[in-house]
Amino acid sequence: MQISTSEAIRAQALSEGFDAVKVTTPDALPDLPDRLQAFLDAGYHGQMGWLMERAHWRGNPAALWPEARSVVMLAEPYTPEEDPLAGLAQPDRGNISVYARGKDYHDLVKKRLKRVARWMVAEFDCEVKVFVDTAPVPEKPLAQAAGLGWQGKHTNLVSRDLGNWFFLGAIFTTLPLPPDTPEIDHCGSCRKCLDICPTDAFPAPYKLDARRCISYLTIEHKGPVDPDLRAGLGNRIYGCDDCLAVCPWNKFAGAAQETRYAARADTLLPPLAELAALDDAGFRARFSGSPIKRIGRDRFVRNVAYAIGNSGDPALKDALLPLVSDLDPTVADAAQWALQRLGDTRPV
């Protein structure tokens, strides 16, 4: 029996390593422009000016490529083997978000997407464009419209089959494909993701104020972090997984097929003192091929200094002393703050 075009695409994508594949249309999000504008008007985007600059495209996928008739949304799990919250109990070590402990997902997912897209072009004589978190594409709303999952109260995508540990990719195509049924909300009365947030980044369910989110503060935010929020960072030096880790739907999450998402030895709770000593060359060498590399040495070491200040370990003071005179003023400020937090009142 001959299978449909959508079924053929789904089979091909699954064979390339994706775990779930659904279809929607570029115009499936009529309420998105208003939702995005409300987010921007509230200032929740913080320093992420690119969200405002590209709001026309991000709020309307049909405007990104008017010729597109369908959007194929794909999910690839990166489910951690270890408890992502366990490292928070080791304050002398840096806690790195699960997604950044292995190979950069942008590279891995995009290569898979391109293979599927090339196959689609050869098989169906269509045009395609692929996106992995590097263009003004509203991946999560599109994924919900396609039926891959729903945006939970923490605003991340949740799936009844995959939990919430998965990456998203999108293939826009000129092929007219029948859309799948959108997913509905299954959060119910649960608010675990809201209650665990160390910096109270959720002003209400389904609303995120990025200016208080640890993932934003440690990755996107430039310059000093608000002193009132620094203690809440704990030992999180790149990203935060707290709201993801407590989601009850993770009991259905399967193991990641891609072994290169597994934590590298140097990203699984590395010693803070070791990281504080990194210069620019050492940082780039250590995190080659990692998403961590994109924030640069200065922002990363700033985060490390905050973590040392939160450690409560006076033995780490020596790691801070060279940073007090760092050429980057934000690093120097973070080191001074950390020394004072550890009870060191010496003039520096």
Steps between C-alpha positions, in 0.01 A plus 500: 500500500636841404558731796418872502758775453477592869551139607801470270655815646434378852660163428805664347540739794471217752765307310732801534471495879205724584250362750187688401384677182184707451370749245336840527456805277681835516171684571395275790577758771253790463532607865881494508564863397293629795665257743846597384422871516371465857827326595704781343283779646558356848875514442532128570753461218768693688807566285383270221436786260493260207159379621360848446691567181369183338156493661324523162650166393497333840135585549399390152679196352318552171689827453839332538463315169170579325541211255489239776183295524591264782730478802638163603590510871741241636609404852825340613547402868807581708370339819774503768627177650566665837279710730551856371428643846752285688791729416340790684611331823869535402560875536873482419414375151328665207158382392452517123162458332446149366462612138846661504696212652560326169540590135328817379145401405484765229755305298354153559134584449566717196700228325213258552248756382701567185513130417122473534453821300727384216305176486173696480630711212616193308186302572230764454664777294419763762683792658607494865663709772626357830522676837648405838468784750708737283229702324181686602291183502253439789593134538301426815166646385542330162579169673184530708297583189647191333412279797851422629413628848374805685669800657491428870474745785879544476448600131710205378351231282371189679410172333300209634746271323833681545469703819674835446858397424509543123625734228281635223571542132285641221483435128299759306392366163297592196331159521132526597474241779192426714560645849494282809271571795636761744579381852302626800627594845550214746662688791185493709544644850872413518732793571825324588693683228381837633570430866855372454632807314780647717452855371120514464520549125132411441267793573210266418451153351599494131685833536878531529687815594837430339660776705475272805562167323834337581536366146467852366722655768787255450483482119336804342548776756800725448667688783447460875203300623267680742653447847159396633496204259859379536440278803220324313745388234657255744766303312319523165764633261326435168124466481255346744295179490294526818159558339565232238630244749192497725240455225299182576469423127871413494408154626411426138824638357705249305877487479682722255598313184786739424796406720676831432245679720640315801700708746870541428740445786587870511137620511362267768543699822846645431689656796431873528861582592615337177253699291586830667855469367397482134634767268345561160710241317444242770125563498473463122707183500308341786156568357568446131192341342286593801216755508675650803765645272266759354469708820875561517751472780409821684131426547576141592762591762260765636255216563773291660588786737136531607491125564814518713341779701197279557709196595561598861847347464781730621753268335388640164604857581840448340331424167333842514802717578641513142153585369468814712736674258359333188498713186125448471330729754201268538728208593685721747170614654380141531827397670479786749139411581592135545789580734277715716236228505764256623584737781821647357510869587859564398556794265563369152 
